[in-house]
Amino acid sequence: MAFTSAVIKKLKLGRTRVHFGSFTNGAGDSGGGIDTGMKLCYFLFPWLMKATAITTFIGTDEDFSGGPIAGNAIKIVTALDEDGYWLAVGR
């Protein structure tokens, strides 16, 4: 099974959009591209869905310092086989 992501909820606040979703790593995967469903993404916040203490790092593999990321595939990096949720802000 490969890395997958899904949009669960979309909110529109004026010209700003906030999308919530989930991601699932396949066996041996350590991240992939999240399709936010937006033209521009200002921020993406991923987190893991573990019930136990989280001891591994998760983050984006993109540089937002130059401004928003165009397109939908925002890359994230996780520990092997970790699943979770994400929140994106953009347009």
C-alpha positions as CSV (number, residue, x, y, z in Angstrom):
1,M,0.0,0.0,0.0
2,A,1.3,3.5,-0.8
3,F,1.1,6.8,1.0
4,T,-2.4,8.4,0.8
5,S,-4.0,11.5,2.0
6,A,-7.6,12.7,2.2
7,V,-9.5,16.0,2.9
8,I,-12.0,15.5,5.7
9,K,-13.3,19.0,6.2
10,K,-13.1,22.4,4.3
11,L,-13.8,25.8,5.8
12,K,-13.9,29.1,4.0
13,L,-13.1,32.2,6.0
14,G,-13.3,35.2,3.6
15,R,-10.5,34.7,1.1
16,T,-8.7,32.2,3.4
17,R,-9.4,28.5,3.4
18,V,-8.7,26.0,6.2
19,H,-8.7,22.3,5.2
20,F,-8.4,19.3,7.6
21,G,-7.4,15.8,6.5
22,S,-5.7,12.6,7.3
23,F,-2.8,10.7,5.9
24,T,-1.8,7.0,5.9
25,N,1.6,5.6,5.3
26,G,1.9,2.3,3.5
27,A,4.1,-0.5,4.9
28,G,7.7,0.9,5.0
29,D,6.6,4.5,4.0
30,S,8.0,7.5,5.8
31,G,5.8,10.3,4.3
32,G,4.6,11.5,1.0
33,G,2.7,14.3,-0.7
34,I,-0.4,15.7,0.9
35,D,-3.1,17.0,-1.5
36,T,-4.5,20.0,0.3
37,G,-7.1,20.8,-2.4
38,M,-5.9,24.4,-2.5
39,K,-4.1,26.6,-5.1
40,L,-1.8,28.1,-2.5
41,C,-0.8,26.7,0.9
42,Y,0.5,29.1,3.5
43,F,1.0,26.6,6.3
44,L,0.6,22.8,6.8
45,F,0.6,21.3,10.3
46,P,0.8,17.5,10.4
47,W,0.5,15.4,13.6
48,L,0.4,11.7,14.4
49,M,-2.7,9.8,15.5
50,K,-1.0,7.6,18.2
51,A,-2.8,6.9,21.5
52,T,0.6,6.5,23.2
53,A,3.4,9.0,23.8
54,I,4.8,10.4,20.5
55,T,8.6,10.2,20.5
56,T,9.2,10.7,16.7
57,F,9.5,13.9,14.7
58,I,7.0,14.7,12.0
59,G,7.2,17.8,9.7
60,T,7.0,19.2,6.2
61,D,9.7,18.8,3.7
62,E,8.9,22.2,2.1
63,D,10.4,25.7,2.6
64,F,7.5,28.1,3.4
65,S,10.0,31.0,4.2
66,G,9.8,32.2,0.6
67,G,6.0,32.4,0.7
68,P,3.1,30.1,0.0
69,I,3.6,26.8,-1.8
70,A,1.8,26.6,-5.2
71,G,-0.1,23.4,-6.0
72,N,-1.4,20.6,-3.9
73,A,1.4,18.2,-3.1
74,I,2.9,19.4,0.2
75,K,5.5,16.8,1.2
76,I,5.7,15.6,4.8
77,V,8.3,13.4,6.5
78,T,7.3,10.9,9.3
79,A,8.7,7.8,11.0
80,L,8.1,4.5,9.2
81,D,4.5,3.4,9.0
82,E,3.1,6.4,11.0
83,D,-0.4,7.7,10.2
84,G,-1.9,11.0,11.2
85,Y,-3.9,14.1,10.5
86,W,-3.1,17.5,9.0
87,L,-4.4,21.1,8.9
88,A,-3.6,23.4,6.0
89,V,-4.2,27.2,5.6
90,G,-4.2,28.8,2.2
91,R,-6.4,29.8,-0.8
